[in-house]
Amino acid sequence: MAVSKGTQEYLIESEKIVAFGVSHSDDEMRTALCGDVYDKLYDVKECVEIAEKLEDTGFDHAFIMEKLFSIKSKEDWEIGEAYAQAYAESNLNSTIPWGISRDLKKPGSSLPGADIIGLYEDEAGIRFLFGEIKTSSQKEYPPSVMYGEHGLKKQLEDLCQDEEIYKTLVKYLAYRLKKSDIWNKYQQAFKQYLESNGSKVHVLGVLVRDVEPKKEDLEGRAQKLEQFVVNGRSIELVGIYVPVDAISDFTQIVNEECERRSISDAKQ
């Protein structure tokens, strides 16, 4: 089931950037967390496919899943990232080919250069999608995660200016998509990327919050980023607001879903 589009809370006026905030009810949030967000968080589809292929080694499917893909409890910020990715795939014309855990070489390591790496498709064609995500319960508007060396502000500006980040991400996608069923889409995005001298990409910033929705979260950032909408580059900022103080419940909800699935699998 797709993640709900939610209720629009505000739309920031800008001639160059799309920026808005949406809210999810408690039911919409829980449906997302127990569905697409969970699947994205643990890369469920890929793990099941690998386990099925490894059954030829003589080991039981459930045994392989337990030994190779044991479910570890996730922190709220990790779940927030998966929430943003699942929302983007359901509602923002985005294809994000895998979950956040697939390429981790060790627990706590990071993917190269961006939280969101994939493809974006609209009437202008298919482009590379690069984005950043922050999760915050802070009551200030905007929250402190917008600022500093690792804040959303600097990360988005880097994604709009740093050619080396682009090159790294473009190669990263090529290595992983070259034998996939969306390789043709990668090629179309690559063509647009080269023809625009590396500027025609879609940059996405997502802020996951559990406070009352206010446009002050994104308004200043939208104004500052307008200068980077050049030569075919597009920028989108989205605030996703779950019920007040609900982020602290993310881990428990996901863990309960893990338990529910484990019981369900055991009965089959």
N, C-alpha and C positions, 0 to 999 in steps of 0.2 A: 504494500500500500504506500502510495506516494506521501511525502510530507506535506501537510496542509500549507496552502499559500498564506493563511492567516488573515487577520484584519488589518487593513492599512491604518496606521496611526498618524503618520505625517508624510509629506512629500516636500522635499527641499527644492525650491525654484532655482534652476540653473539651466543655461542654454547649452552647456557642454557636458555636464555630468548627470547621470541618473543616481539619485540618492533618496532613500526612503526608509521608513521604519514600519515593521509589522509586529503584531502581537499574536501569541498562541494562548489559547485557553488551557486549563489543566488537562482536559481530555485530549486536545490536539498535541500537547507536549508529550504526554504519556504514550500516545499512539506512535509518535515519531520515535521516541526513545526505545520503545519495545519492538520497533519495526526497522525502518531504513537506517536509523542512526546506529542501532545495535549491529546490523549487518555490515555497515561501513566501518564501524569501530573495530570489529573482529575479522573483517574481510571474509565473511562466512561463505559466500559462494565459491571463492577460489579455494578455500581450505577444504570444502567438501569435494570439489573436483579433484584436488590432489590426492585426498584420501582414497577416493574411488579408483584412481589410477594405480595407487600403491597396493591395492588389494591383490594384484597379481603376484606380489611377493609372498602371499600365503597368510598374511595377517588380517585379522578381522577389522572391518571399517571402524567400529567404535573404539577398538584398541589403538588404532593409528591416530584417530582424532584426539584421544586422551593423551597419548605420548608426545605427539608432534605439535598439536594445537591446543594445549591446555589453556583454559581461559583465566587470565590474570585480571584482578580488579583494576579498574581504571580510575584515574583522578578526574575531578570535575572539569578541568581545563581540556583534558584529552577528549572527554565526552562532548564538551562544547565545540571543539574542532570538528568532530564527526557530525554533530548537529548541523553546523554551518555547511559542511560539504554535502550532506544529504539534502538540505534545503536548496542549495544551489542546483543540484541535479534535478530536483523535482520542479523547481520554479524559475530558474534563471538561465535557461537555454544552455546548460553546462553539461559536459561529459567529463567526469573525474574517474579515470579507468580503474582505480583500486583504492582500498581503504588506507588509513594512515599507518597501519602496522606492517604492511607487506614488505617494505624495503628496509626495515630496521635491522641493523647489524648487531645491535645489543640494546638491552632495555634502556630507555631514556635518550637514545640517540635521535637525531633529527634528519629529516629529508633535506636535500640540497635546495637552498635558496628561497623556498616559498612553502606555505601551508597548503595551498591549492595549486595543483599542476594538472592541466587537462586541455580541453578544447571547448570553444564557445561558438555557437552558431546562431545567426540572425539573418535579416534580409541582406546584410552586407557580405554574407558568406561565412566561411569557417575560419576562425583565428585561434591562435594559442591563447589559453587562459592561465593567468598567473595571479595568485591572490594570497592575502594574509587574513588571519582570524585572531580575534582576541575575545576572551570571556571574562566578564567582570560583574561583581555584585556591588561594587562601590557606589555610594549614593551621590557622588559628585557627577556633574555633567560638564564636559565629558570626563570619563574616569581616567585615572593615572596611566592605564595601559596604553593610552594614546600617545604618551610622551616617552622620552628617553631613547637610549641607543637601540633598545629592542622594542620600542613602542610602535603602534600601528602607523603613526605619522611618518616616521623615518622609513619603516619597511615599505610602505606604499610609494614613497618618493624614490627609494632605491629601485623598486620595480619599474618605475617610469624613466629612470635615468641610466642605470648601470648596465651597459652592454654585455659585460662579462657574465652577469647573472642570467641574462637572456640566453646567451650562448650555452651556458651550462644546462639550463632547463630544456632548451630545444634538443640538445644532444641526449639528455636524460630520457626525454620522451621517445626519441627515435630508437634508442637501444631497447626500450621496453614495448614499443608498439609495432616494431618492424614485422612481426609475425602474427599480429592480431587482426581481428576482423574490422578494425577501424583505421587500418594503415592508410587507406585512401583518403580519409578525412585528415589524417596527419599531413599527408602530402599537399592537400589543398591549403591547410594552414601554413605550411612551410613556404609554399609559393607566395602567399600574401606577405609573409614575414620578409622574405628576400626582396620582393619587388618594392617594398616600402623601406628598404634599408634597415630593417629590424625594428620598426616602430609600430607596425600594424598588429597589435595584440590587444587583448581585453584584460584589464587589470581590475580585480575585484577585492574589496575590503569588506569584511563582515565583523560586526560587533554583536556578541551574544550577551544579553543582559537579563537580570531579574529584578528590575526596578520599574517605576512608572515610565512609560515611553515619553521622551522629550527630544525634539529635533536638535537641541543644543549638543547632543552626542555627536552628530555628524555635520552640522551646518558649517562650522568653521573649517573643518577638513575639506568639505566639498569646495568651498571657495578657494582654498589654497591649491587644490589639485587641478583646478581648471586650466592652469598654465601648461599642464602636461598633456592636454588633449590636442595633439598635433599629429599630422601625417598619418591619419587613420587609426591612431590609438584611441580606445574607448575606456572609460573608467566608470565603475559602478560601486556605490557604497550602500550597504544594507545593515540596518539594525534589527535584530531579532529579539523580541521581548517575550520571555516566558513569565508566568506568574511571579509576583513579588516573593523574593527569598527562596525561589524554587531550585536554583543552581546547586545548593547544598544537598538537595535530594537526588541529584543526578546519579551518583554512584549507587545509592541504595536501589533506585528503580532499575538500573541496568543489572545489578547483581541479582535482583529478584527475577528479572527476565531470564538471566542465565540459568537460575535454578529451575524455573518453569520449563525451559527448553530441555534441560538435562533430564527432568522427570518424564517429559513427553517422549524423548528419544528412548529412554529406558523401557517404556511401555510398548514401543513398536517392535 
